[in-house]
Amino acid sequence: MKKGVIKKFVCGLLTGLMFAMSAPATPSVHAADQQDRGTKDGYDYELWNQNYQGTATMNVGSNGAFTCSWSGIENCLFRTGKKLGSTKKYGDYNGMYVDYDVDYEPKGNSYMCVYGWTENPTVEYYIVEAWGSWRPPGATNSLGTVEANGNKYDIYRTERVNQPSIHGTETFYQYWSVRQDNPAVNNAKTHIEGRISISKHFDAWAQAGLDMSGTMYEVALNIEGYQSNGSASVNKNGLVIGEGDGDGGVVEPPKPVEPDENGYYFHSTFEDGEDSWAARGDASVAVSGGSAYEGSKLMSVTGRTDSWNGVAKGLSTSTFVPGSSYGFSVMAMQNSTASEDFKLTLQCTIDGEETYHTVAENTGAKGEWVQLSNPSFTIPAGALNLILYVETADTTTNFYIDEAIGGIENCVTAGEQKAKLGDVNLDGKVDGSDLKALENHVLGRGDKINFETSDMDSDGKIDSMDVVLLRKAVSSGSSDSGNSGNSGNQGNYTPVKGGVDTSWIDPSKPMVAISFDDGAVGTSPTSSSMRILNALNDSGFHATFFYVGNWIGNNQAEVKTAYDMGMEIANHTTSHPNLSEISASEIRSEYDQCAATLKGIIGTEPSKLLRLPYLATNSTVQSTLSDVPLITCSIDTQDWNNASSQQIIDTIKNAMNDGSLRNSIVLCHETYSTTAEAMEYLCPYLKSQGWQIVTISDMYAVNGKTLNNGQVNSKCN
């Protein structure tokens, strides 16, 4: 990513009531990027086209004027302005404004804006005057408004976490003014002219509580495009500095929000949308149907790469006043691990430093809604930039939220705190004393235990398997089983991910290994890969995913998500060649390089299994990979051959009815929406019929069979 990336994904958090979707405009450039920069008539200009993709042209005229056009691009920008050297604050310039005259023709995602940076603190700012198919930064509420030059603008703030900036990678804020009416028309050329009183917006941002103490790095008139076509003719770019703000605009502060009859300032049910909740960090959020706590909708949080990645909502200090107390409550649930520690946290800025305050926390078992609630939480005095968010303590588990509330003090009740899984004696810790008590109980020695916290595998009974799982949980926390102060993932046992863990499988029930090739696609909730993963996860199933090393690209988060869900991560070679047509050394390299790529993503050895590309093999392949189980299939859904979702469903149901599905390896691909649609039907259907979808390695292990190295395995006979 680079300067002015306006890709539609949630990238930060608003200080006030909303989040924004934007990517950074940054000067970092890769060798493959198209770039032209220089100075003419006292104006600094730049053309930048990411990866030299498509066509981007810029002709620089006189006194800041230029023409530009773009087509088939990923991300590009064209701008002329002034590099100011970071020696003065905006108030030291006695005003800034720009008079513009632009013929603007966006065809898709694009905008025309005043753009720049400040330093100490680092801030990237936008004053958006016109746009194409998407209104940046994607928010519906604001920190306030500013009227300038006869136009009205909404004010927003977003956050970029560990993203490229003028200093390299760092965390910084973006400030936005976005014109309420759009003078441009998507897919049409529009003549736009007027004045933008830049310092008027800076004043408005400061009055809205944004930190404008930084020194001015640059200011420019900017045309940007993201995955779109378009053109613009900037006929006039009259940037004036030091002669006043060019207008007498009026700043309107945010209007205070009145609580409803329940005392709620907000009550997010997600029945009508996201209600200003958005992703925090590297995560994806979406409102969807499912097992909601109330109603029919919930918000899912997926694709998390760190525990602090989650879902968040900005709070306005005009409503949630620092120094005063309020009630907060959020329901949370996950379907991946035996137990999960959830946290509701407030992030804010105090005296220029980011601080984090725990509002509430609770532990929930798999499939159980738990309440994160604090009837009387005091917003720290002097706090700015309030962000309320839900995270997990130390995992990247996908989760859901529902019924999020913020209101007057005592408008919510205190949530019942759940004892941690593994806290057998309910002393608040998971340690050696719990293990001893559980062992004594299973051996009939009479120790009293709590059934709910002792049922480690959630199978409804207390037995030796629970002892095994608790021993793993205790040992992962400390080698000293008697140390009550041990640390680590106590009580949060997560089944072995990406490998063999048959504890959840019922050997008496029929099973099938439906497996998926050719990823990764990505972590968007609407991608075929995430639809498949969520369908499996929601039914409590696990499957084997065969990845092509060179096809993963920037979608490493999907592989990590699949691994965290308990899927088996396996090898489909580095470049997907026909192995029967290449040399032994090339065969070995194809396998080893892919294995190394997968290990680098999930942090441990992936499964040894190799799905043969094109299901092709010969004696050279088998002798070269004599230490690798070679996988084909006994049932091919033909999704790669344009099979419809109904045809895929019929293939599975017919095999179930004629008996051939049991213990079979089924070939699917995660890259087709038809496959995703079929899995969204088949997962709950198979579960309702008493079937289990399992990984290939799990299926062989639970049946006491061996996956033969150097041999083709297609069914667990």
BELGI-V93902 format. One record per residue. N is the residue number from 1. RES is the residue in three letters. SS is DSSP state (H for helix, E for strand, - for the rest). BURIAL is # if it has 9 or more other ideal C-beta (glycine too) atoms within 8 Angstrom, else .. D_FIRST is the distance of its C-alpha to the first C-alpha in Angstrom with 1 decimal. Layout:
N;RES;SS;BURIAL;D_FIRST  N;RES;SS;BURIAL;D_FIRST
//
This chain:
1;MET;-;#;0.0  2;LYS;-;#;3.8  3;LYS;-;#;7.1  4;GLY;-;#;8.6  5;VAL;-;#;6.4  6;ILE;-;#;9.6  7;LYS;-;#;9.5  8;LYS;-;.;12.8  9;PHE;-;.;12.7  10;VAL;E;#;14.4  11;CYS;E;#;12.4  12;GLY;E;#;15.1  13;LEU;-;#;18.8  14;LEU;-;#;21.1  15;THR;-;#;23.8  16;GLY;-;#;26.2  17;LEU;-;#;26.6  18;MET;-;#;23.3  19;PHE;-;#;19.7  20;ALA;E;#;16.8  21;MET;E;#;14.1  22;SER;-;#;10.9  23;ALA;-;#;7.4  24;PRO;-;#;7.0  25;ALA;-;#;7.7  26;THR;-;#;7.5  27;PRO;-;.;9.4  28;SER;-;.;8.1  29;VAL;-;.;8.6  30;HIS;-;.;9.5  31;ALA;-;.;13.0  32;ALA;-;.;12.5  33;ASP;-;#;10.5  34;GLN;E;.;13.1  35;GLN;E;#;13.7  36;ASP;E;.;16.9  37;ARG;E;.;17.7  38;GLY;E;.;21.1  39;THR;E;.;23.8  40;LYS;E;.;26.5  41;ASP;-;.;29.3  42;GLY;-;.;27.8  43;TYR;E;#;24.5  44;ASP;E;#;21.2  45;TYR;E;#;19.1  46;GLU;E;#;15.8  47;LEU;E;#;14.5  48;TRP;E;#;11.0  49;ASN;E;#;10.4  50;GLN;H;#;7.6  51;ASN;H;.;9.9  52;TYR;H;.;12.9  53;GLN;-;.;13.3  54;GLY;-;#;16.2  55;THR;E;.;17.7  56;ALA;E;#;16.5  57;THR;E;.;19.3  58;MET;E;#;20.1  59;ASN;E;.;23.6  60;VAL;E;#;24.1  61;GLY;-;.;27.5  62;SER;-;.;29.6  63;ASN;-;#;29.1  64;GLY;-;#;25.5  65;ALA;-;#;26.0  66;PHE;E;#;23.9  67;THR;E;#;23.5  68;CYS;E;#;20.4  69;SER;E;#;19.9  70;TRP;E;#;17.4  71;SER;E;.;18.1  72;GLY;-;.;16.7  73;ILE;-;#;13.1  74;GLU;-;#;9.9  75;ASN;E;#;8.2  76;CYS;E;#;10.1  77;LEU;E;#;11.8  78;PHE;E;#;15.3  79;ARG;E;#;16.9  80;THR;E;#;20.0  81;GLY;E;#;21.2  82;LYS;E;#;22.4  83;LYS;E;.;21.1  84;LEU;-;#;23.6  85;GLY;-;.;23.6  86;SER;-;#;23.4  87;THR;-;.;27.2  88;LYS;-;.;28.2  89;LYS;E;#;27.6  90;TYR;H;#;27.3  91;GLY;H;.;31.0  92;ASP;H;.;32.1  93;TYR;H;#;31.2  94;ASN;-;.;33.9  95;GLY;-;#;31.6  96;MET;E;#;28.8  97;TYR;E;#;28.6  98;VAL;E;#;27.5  99;ASP;E;#;29.6  100;TYR;E;#;27.8  101;ASP;E;#;29.0  102;VAL;E;#;26.5  103;ASP;E;#;27.1  104;TYR;E;#;24.2  105;GLU;E;#;23.8  106;PRO;E;#;20.9  107;LYS;E;#;21.1  108;GLY;E;#;18.9  109;ASN;E;#;15.9  110;SER;E;#;15.7  111;TYR;E;#;16.9  112;MET;E;#;18.7  113;CYS;E;#;18.6  114;VAL;E;#;19.4  115;TYR;E;#;16.4  116;GLY;E;#;16.3  117;TRP;E;#;16.3  118;THR;E;#;19.3  119;GLU;E;#;20.0  120;ASN;-;.;22.4  121;PRO;-;#;21.1  122;THR;-;#;17.4  123;VAL;E;#;16.8  124;GLU;E;#;14.3  125;TYR;E;#;16.6  126;TYR;E;#;17.0  127;ILE;E;#;20.3  128;VAL;E;#;19.9  129;GLU;E;#;22.8  130;ALA;E;#;22.3  131;TRP;E;#;20.1  132;GLY;-;#;20.4  133;SER;-;#;20.6  134;TRP;-;#;18.9  135;ARG;-;.;19.8  136;PRO;-;#;17.1  137;PRO;-;#;16.7  138;GLY;-;#;18.8  139;ALA;-;#;21.6  140;THR;-;.;25.3  141;ASN;-;.;26.8  142;SER;-;#;26.1  143;LEU;-;#;27.1  144;GLY;E;#;29.4  145;THR;E;#;29.6  146;VAL;E;#;30.1  147;GLU;E;#;32.3  148;ALA;E;#;31.8  149;ASN;-;#;33.0  150;GLY;-;.;34.6  151;ASN;E;#;31.5  152;LYS;E;#;30.4  153;TYR;E;#;27.0  154;ASP;E;#;25.8  155;ILE;E;#;24.3  156;TYR;E;#;21.6  157;ARG;E;#;19.8  158;THR;E;#;16.8  159;GLU;E;#;15.5  160;ARG;E;#;12.2  161;VAL;E;.;13.3  162;ASN;E;.;12.2  163;GLN;E;#;8.6  164;PRO;E;#;7.3  165;SER;E;#;9.8  166;ILE;-;.;12.3  167;HIS;-;.;14.0  168;GLY;E;.;11.5  169;THR;E;.;11.0  170;GLU;E;#;13.3  171;THR;E;.;14.5  172;PHE;E;#;15.0  173;TYR;E;#;16.2  174;GLN;E;#;15.4  175;TYR;E;#;18.5  176;TRP;E;#;19.2  177;SER;E;#;22.2  178;VAL;E;#;22.2  179;ARG;E;#;25.2  180;GLN;-;.;27.4  181;ASP;-;.;28.6  182;ASN;-;.;26.3  183;PRO;-;.;28.0  184;ALA;-;#;25.9  185;VAL;-;.;26.7  186;ASN;-;#;24.3  187;ASN;-;.;25.5  188;ALA;-;.;27.7  189;LYS;-;.;27.9  190;THR;E;#;28.8  191;HIS;E;.;30.1  192;ILE;E;#;28.9  193;GLU;E;.;30.3  194;GLY;E;#;30.9  195;ARG;E;#;30.0  196;ILE;E;#;27.4  197;SER;-;#;28.9  198;ILE;H;#;25.9  199;SER;H;#;28.1  200;LYS;H;#;29.7  201;HIS;H;#;26.5  202;PHE;H;#;26.0  203;ASP;H;#;29.6  204;ALA;H;#;29.0  205;TRP;H;#;26.1  206;ALA;H;.;28.4  207;GLN;H;#;31.2  208;ALA;-;#;29.1  209;GLY;-;.;28.7  210;LEU;-;#;25.2  211;ASP;-;#;25.2  212;MET;-;#;25.3  213;SER;-;.;26.8  214;GLY;-;#;23.9  215;THR;E;#;24.2  216;MET;E;#;22.6  217;TYR;E;#;19.8  218;GLU;E;#;19.3  219;VAL;E;#;20.0  220;ALA;E;#;19.2  221;LEU;E;#;19.8  222;ASN;E;#;16.6  223;ILE;E;#;16.3  224;GLU;E;#;13.1  225;GLY;E;#;12.9  226;TYR;E;#;11.1  227;GLN;E;#;12.9  228;SER;E;#;15.9  229;ASN;E;#;18.4  230;GLY;E;#;20.0  231;SER;E;#;21.5  232;ALA;E;#;22.5  233;SER;E;.;25.2  234;VAL;E;#;24.9  235;ASN;E;.;28.7  236;LYS;E;#;28.8  237;ASN;E;#;26.5  238;GLY;E;#;29.1  239;LEU;E;#;27.4  240;VAL;E;#;30.3  241;ILE;E;#;30.2  242;GLY;-;.;33.4  243;GLU;-;.;35.5  244;GLY;-;.;35.1  245;ASP;-;#;32.7  246;GLY;-;#;34.1  247;ASP;-;#;35.1  248;GLY;-;.;37.1  249;GLY;-;#;34.8  250;VAL;-;.;35.7  251;VAL;E;#;33.5  252;GLU;E;.;34.4  253;PRO;E;.;33.8  254;PRO;-;#;32.9  255;LYS;-;.;36.0  256;PRO;-;.;37.3  257;VAL;-;.;37.3  258;GLU;-;.;40.7  259;PRO;-;#;41.1  260;ASP;-;.;42.6  261;GLU;-;.;46.0  262;ASN;-;.;44.7  263;GLY;-;#;43.2  264;TYR;E;#;39.6  265;TYR;E;#;36.9  266;PHE;E;#;34.6  267;HIS;E;#;35.5  268;SER;E;#;32.6  269;THR;-;#;34.3  270;PHE;-;#;31.3  271;GLU;-;.;33.9  272;ASP;-;.;32.4  273;GLY;-;.;28.6  274;GLU;-;#;26.2  275;ASP;-;#;28.0  276;SER;-;#;25.0  277;TRP;-;#;24.2  278;ALA;E;#;20.6  279;ALA;E;#;18.5  280;ARG;E;#;18.3  281;GLY;-;#;15.7  282;ASP;-;.;14.7  283;ALA;-;#;17.3  284;SER;E;#;18.2  285;VAL;E;#;21.1  286;ALA;E;#;23.5  287;VAL;E;#;27.0  288;SER;E;#;29.3  289;GLY;E;.;32.9  290;GLY;-;#;34.4  291;SER;-;.;36.9  292;ALA;-;#;36.2  293;TYR;-;.;38.1  294;GLU;-;.;39.4  295;GLY;-;.;39.2  296;SER;-;.;37.2  297;LYS;E;#;33.5  298;LEU;E;#;31.3  299;MET;E;#;27.7  300;SER;E;#;26.1  301;VAL;E;#;23.5  302;THR;E;#;22.0  303;GLY;-;#;19.3  304;ARG;-;#;19.8  305;THR;-;#;18.8  306;ASP;-;.;20.7  307;SER;-;#;23.8  308;TRP;-;.;22.4  309;ASN;-;#;20.0  310;GLY;E;#;22.0  311;VAL;E;#;22.8  312;ALA;E;#;23.4  313;LYS;E;#;25.0  314;GLY;E;#;25.0  315;LEU;E;#;28.6  316;SER;-;#;30.0  317;THR;-;#;32.2  318;SER;-;#;34.6  319;THR;-;#;35.4  320;PHE;-;#;34.9  321;VAL;-;.;36.5  322;PRO;-;#;36.0  323;GLY;-;.;39.3  324;SER;-;.;40.4  325;SER;E;.;40.6  326;TYR;E;#;39.3  327;GLY;E;#;39.4  328;PHE;E;#;36.4  329;SER;E;#;36.4  330;VAL;E;#;34.0  331;MET;E;#;35.1  332;ALA;E;#;33.0  333;MET;E;#;33.6  334;GLN;-;#;32.3  335;ASN;-;#;33.6  336;SER;-;#;32.3  337;THR;-;#;34.2  338;ALA;-;#;37.8  339;SER;E;#;36.9  340;GLU;E;#;34.0  341;ASP;E;#;33.8  342;PHE;E;#;32.0  343;LYS;E;#;31.2  344;LEU;E;#;30.9  345;THR;E;#;29.3  346;LEU;E;#;28.9  347;GLN;E;#;26.2  348;CYS;E;#;27.1  349;THR;E;#;27.1  350;ILE;E;#;30.5  351;ASP;-;.;31.2  352;GLY;-;.;27.6  353;GLU;E;.;27.0  354;GLU;E;.;25.3  355;THR;E;#;28.1  356;TYR;E;.;28.5  357;HIS;E;#;31.8  358;THR;E;.;33.0  359;VAL;E;#;34.5  360;ALA;E;#;35.8  361;GLU;E;#;35.5  362;ASN;E;#;37.3  363;THR;E;#;37.6  364;GLY;E;#;37.7  365;ALA;E;#;38.9  366;LYS;-;#;37.3  367;GLY;-;.;37.6  368;GLU;-;.;39.0  369;TRP;-;#;37.9  370;VAL;E;#;38.2  371;GLN;E;#;38.1  372;LEU;E;#;36.1  373;SER;E;#;38.3  374;ASN;E;#;39.5  375;PRO;E;#;42.1  376;SER;E;#;42.0  377;PHE;E;#;38.8  378;THR;E;.;38.7  379;ILE;-;#;35.6  380;PRO;-;#;35.6  381;ALA;-;.;37.1  382;GLY;-;.;34.8  383;ALA;-;#;31.7  384;LEU;E;#;28.8  385;ASN;E;#;25.5  386;LEU;E;#;27.2  387;ILE;E;#;25.2  388;LEU;E;#;27.3  389;TYR;E;#;25.8  390;VAL;E;#;27.1  391;GLU;E;#;26.2  392;THR;E;#;28.2  393;ALA;-;#;29.9  394;ASP;-;.;28.5  395;THR;-;#;27.2  396;THR;-;#;24.4  397;THR;-;#;26.9  398;ASN;-;#;26.0  399;PHE;E;#;28.2  400;TYR;E;#;29.3  401;ILE;E;#;30.4  402;ASP;E;#;33.0  403;GLU;E;#;35.4  404;ALA;E;#;33.3  405;ILE;E;#;35.5  406;GLY;E;#;35.5  407;GLY;E;#;38.6  408;ILE;E;#;41.6  409;GLU;-;.;43.1  410;ASN;-;.;44.9  411;CYS;-;#;43.6  412;VAL;-;#;42.5  413;THR;-;.;44.5  414;ALA;-;.;43.7  415;GLY;-;#;42.2  416;GLU;-;.;44.3  417;GLN;-;.;42.8  418;LYS;-;#;42.8  419;ALA;-;#;44.1  420;LYS;-;#;41.7  421;LEU;-;#;42.3  422;GLY;-;#;44.4  423;ASP;-;#;46.1  424;VAL;-;#;49.4  425;ASN;-;#;51.7  426;LEU;-;.;49.5  427;ASP;-;.;49.5  428;GLY;-;.;45.8  429;LYS;-;#;44.8  430;VAL;-;#;44.2  431;ASP;-;#;46.2  432;GLY;H;#;49.2  433;SER;H;#;51.6  434;ASP;H;#;49.9  435;LEU;H;#;50.0  436;LYS;H;#;53.7  437;ALA;H;#;54.5  438;LEU;H;#;52.9  439;GLU;H;#;54.6  440;ASN;H;#;57.9  441;HIS;H;#;57.5  442;VAL;H;#;56.7  443;LEU;-;.;59.7  444;GLY;-;.;61.9  445;ARG;-;.;62.6  446;GLY;-;.;62.2  447;ASP;-;#;59.2  448;LYS;-;.;57.9  449;ILE;-;#;54.3  450;ASN;-;#;51.9  451;PHE;H;.;51.4  452;GLU;H;.;48.0  453;THR;H;#;46.4  454;SER;H;#;48.3  455;ASP;-;#;47.3  456;MET;-;#;44.3  457;ASP;-;#;43.7  458;SER;-;.;44.5  459;ASP;-;.;47.2  460;GLY;-;.;49.9  461;LYS;-;.;52.0  462;ILE;-;#;52.3  463;ASP;-;.;52.9  464;SER;H;.;52.1  465;MET;H;#;48.5  466;ASP;H;#;47.7  467;VAL;H;#;49.2  468;VAL;H;#;46.9  469;LEU;H;#;43.8  470;LEU;H;#;44.8  471;ARG;H;#;45.6  472;LYS;H;#;42.0  473;ALA;H;#;40.7  474;VAL;H;#;43.0  475;SER;H;#;42.3  476;SER;H;#;38.6  477;GLY;H;#;39.2  478;SER;-;#;41.9  479;SER;-;.;44.3  480;ASP;-;.;47.0  481;SER;-;#;48.0  482;GLY;-;.;50.3  483;ASN;-;#;47.9  484;SER;-;.;47.3  485;GLY;-;.;44.5  486;ASN;-;#;42.3  487;SER;-;.;38.6  488;GLY;-;.;35.8  489;ASN;-;#;35.3  490;GLN;-;#;38.8  491;GLY;-;#;39.9  492;ASN;-;#;36.6  493;TYR;-;#;37.5  494;THR;-;.;34.8  495;PRO;-;#;36.3  496;VAL;-;.;35.3  497;LYS;-;#;31.9  498;GLY;-;#;31.3  499;GLY;-;.;34.8  500;VAL;-;.;38.5  501;ASP;-;#;39.5  502;THR;-;.;42.4  503;SER;-;#;43.5  504;TRP;-;.;42.2  505;ILE;-;#;43.8  506;ASP;-;.;47.3  507;PRO;-;.;49.1  508;SER;-;.;51.7  509;LYS;-;.;49.2  510;PRO;-;.;48.0  511;MET;E;#;44.5  512;VAL;E;#;42.1  513;ALA;E;#;38.9  514;ILE;E;#;36.6  515;SER;E;#;33.6  516;PHE;E;#;30.3  517;ASP;E;#;28.7  518;ASP;E;#;25.6  519;GLY;E;#;22.7  520;ALA;-;#;20.1  521;VAL;-;#;19.0  522;GLY;-;#;17.0  523;THR;-;#;17.9  524;SER;-;.;18.0  525;PRO;-;#;21.6  526;THR;-;.;22.5  527;SER;-;#;21.4  528;SER;H;#;24.4  529;SER;H;#;23.6  530;MET;H;#;23.5  531;ARG;H;#;26.5  532;ILE;H;#;28.4  533;LEU;H;#;27.5  534;ASN;H;#;28.5  535;ALA;H;#;31.7  536;LEU;H;#;32.7  537;ASN;H;#;31.9  538;ASP;H;#;33.7  539;SER;-;#;36.8  540;GLY;-;.;36.7  541;PHE;-;#;36.2  542;HIS;-;#;34.3  543;ALA;-;#;33.4  544;THR;E;#;32.2  545;PHE;E;#;28.8  546;PHE;E;#;28.6  547;TYR;E;#;25.1  548;VAL;-;#;24.3  549;GLY;H;#;22.3  550;ASN;H;.;20.3  551;TRP;H;#;19.6  552;ILE;H;#;17.9  553;GLY;-;.;14.5  554;ASN;-;.;11.9  555;ASN;-;#;14.8  556;GLN;H;#;16.4  557;ALA;H;#;16.9  558;GLU;H;#;19.3  559;VAL;H;#;21.4  560;LYS;H;#;21.6  561;THR;H;#;22.6  562;ALA;H;#;25.2  563;TYR;H;#;26.6  564;ASP;H;#;26.8  565;MET;-;#;28.7  566;GLY;-;#;31.2  567;MET;-;#;30.4  568;GLU;E;#;31.4  569;ILE;E;#;28.5  570;ALA;E;#;29.9  571;ASN;E;#;29.4  572;HIS;-;#;29.1  573;THR;-;#;28.6  574;THR;-;#;25.6  575;SER;-;.;25.6  576;HIS;-;#;28.3  577;PRO;-;#;31.0  578;ASN;-;.;34.7  579;LEU;H;#;35.9  580;SER;H;#;39.5  581;GLU;H;.;38.6  582;ILE;-;#;37.0  583;SER;-;.;38.6  584;ALA;H;.;39.2  585;SER;H;.;36.8  586;GLU;H;#;34.0  587;ILE;H;#;34.8  588;ARG;H;#;34.7  589;SER;H;#;31.3  590;GLU;H;#;29.8  591;TYR;H;#;31.0  592;ASP;H;.;30.4  593;GLN;H;#;26.8  594;CYS;H;#;25.9  595;ALA;H;#;27.9  596;ALA;H;.;26.0  597;THR;H;#;22.6  598;LEU;H;#;23.9  599;LYS;H;#;25.5  600;GLY;H;.;22.4  601;ILE;H;#;20.8  602;ILE;H;#;24.0  603;GLY;-;.;25.4  604;THR;-;.;28.8  605;GLU;-;.;30.5  606;PRO;-;#;29.8  607;SER;-;#;32.8  608;LYS;-;#;34.7  609;LEU;-;#;35.1  610;LEU;E;#;34.0  611;ARG;E;#;33.9  612;LEU;-;#;35.2  613;PRO;H;#;33.0  614;TYR;H;.;35.2  615;LEU;H;.;37.7  616;ALA;-;#;39.1  617;THR;-;#;40.9  618;ASN;-;.;43.9  619;SER;H;.;45.8  620;THR;H;#;43.4  621;VAL;H;#;40.5  622;GLN;H;#;42.9  623;SER;H;#;44.3  624;THR;H;#;40.9  625;LEU;-;#;39.5  626;SER;-;.;42.8  627;ASP;-;.;41.1  628;VAL;-;#;38.8  629;PRO;E;#;39.8  630;LEU;E;#;39.0  631;ILE;E;#;38.2  632;THR;-;#;39.0  633;CYS;-;#;40.4  634;SER;-;#;43.6  635;ILE;E;#;42.1  636;ASP;E;.;39.5  637;THR;-;#;38.2  638;GLN;-;#;37.3  639;ASP;H;#;34.1  640;TRP;H;.;32.7  641;ASN;H;.;35.6  642;ASN;-;.;34.7  643;ALA;-;#;36.9  644;SER;-;.;36.6  645;SER;H;#;36.1  646;GLN;H;.;39.8  647;GLN;H;#;40.7  648;ILE;H;#;38.5  649;ILE;H;#;40.3  650;ASP;H;.;43.7  651;THR;H;#;43.1  652;ILE;H;#;42.6  653;LYS;H;#;45.5  654;ASN;H;.;47.9  655;ALA;H;#;47.2  656;MET;H;#;47.8  657;ASN;H;.;51.0  658;ASP;H;.;52.4  659;GLY;-;.;51.6  660;SER;-;.;49.2  661;LEU;-;#;46.1  662;ARG;-;.;47.4  663;ASN;-;#;45.7  664;SER;E;#;43.8  665;ILE;E;#;40.4  666;VAL;E;#;38.7  667;LEU;E;#;36.0  668;CYS;E;#;33.1  669;HIS;E;#;29.5  670;GLU;-;#;26.6  671;THR;-;#;24.9  672;TYR;-;#;27.4  673;SER;H;.;27.8  674;THR;H;#;31.6  675;THR;H;#;31.5  676;ALA;H;#;29.7  677;GLU;H;#;32.3  678;ALA;H;#;35.1  679;MET;H;#;34.0  680;GLU;H;#;33.8  681;TYR;H;#;37.5  682;LEU;H;#;38.6  683;CYS;H;#;37.5  684;PRO;H;#;39.6  685;TYR;H;#;42.3  686;LEU;H;#;42.8  687;LYS;H;#;42.8  688;SER;H;.;45.5  689;GLN;-;.;47.5  690;GLY;-;.;47.5  691;TRP;-;#;45.0  692;GLN;E;#;42.2  693;ILE;E;#;39.0  694;VAL;-;#;38.5  695;THR;-;#;36.6  696;ILE;H;#;38.3  697;SER;H;#;39.1  698;ASP;H;#;40.4  699;MET;H;#;42.6  700;TYR;H;#;44.2  701;ALA;H;#;44.7  702;VAL;H;#;46.3  703;ASN;-;#;48.6  704;GLY;-;.;49.6  705;LYS;-;.;48.4  706;THR;-;.;46.7  707;LEU;-;#;43.7  708;ASN;-;.;45.1  709;ASN;E;#;43.1  710;GLY;-;#;43.1  711;GLN;-;.;44.5  712;VAL;E;#;43.2  713;ASN;E;#;43.1  714;SER;-;.;43.0  715;LYS;E;.;45.0  716;CYS;-;#;46.4  717;ASN;-;.;50.1
//
